[in-house]
């Protein structure tokens, strides 16, 4: 088995780093989806509670009930605002994970390009050496035929 070149080692490290970055990005996307789901649930609950408040108000409620409805709606609004911040944070984490993945992918592609260039140079040298051997053989054959 031939020893690995330093470039091959770098390519393997870059591939591993890119895979890890992709997994992190996937987790960030799933976490964002979860935060959006929770936000939508809170918004739906707030709308349902608001509809309940309007129905109760139409039937007539006392000042204590009105205060309770308003207090709970304020708490729901606060929870919605808090969840919107959580969603924003999840979006920021997605962007950071995406930039990390892109940087790792760029590095991996650069190393692969360098490896392909090195392989192309090796192939050209081998072809040149083979051609020289063929030319030497042809020259010797020609020389000995005369």
Steps between C-alpha positions, in 0.01 A plus 500: 500500500638837402544762767244776504613835374460801727246630251293180531503543877381860462223387263382238751499757782314751282243235403447410866469869596255559213288202608493627859408850382218354289367308802514817710313689228236227488456518878470880481232472231304244703527718812371798298207294376421406861509864611268597214263222594490620862444858384212391279347305790527805726345724234215254448441474875504879531249534215276235656516670839429838340194351327389356836543848652291663226225241540495550876500878455204478264308307764612740769780466754579675825807712565688216671446266207603779263819555700576128498454479124719805441768374737513160334503652151793720607684191624430323169624805309816497710548129431450561126757782506745277686449217252557741211839579654572127525410465129734788411780337699438169321517683165832656603632156595399367158691781330809436711482125433449564129803729484708240687389225261574719196849582632573131562362402160712767330810367677414142403449597136828692499689199630333277240600746227860495624493119506367487142771739385767292671360183340497672161864605544595145604317360198676744268839400647417131461390555142818692426711225658311230305542697179874539569532124558311430180717745307820350649382150409411611148835675461691190621296276273569729203870521590542121521307436176746706299 
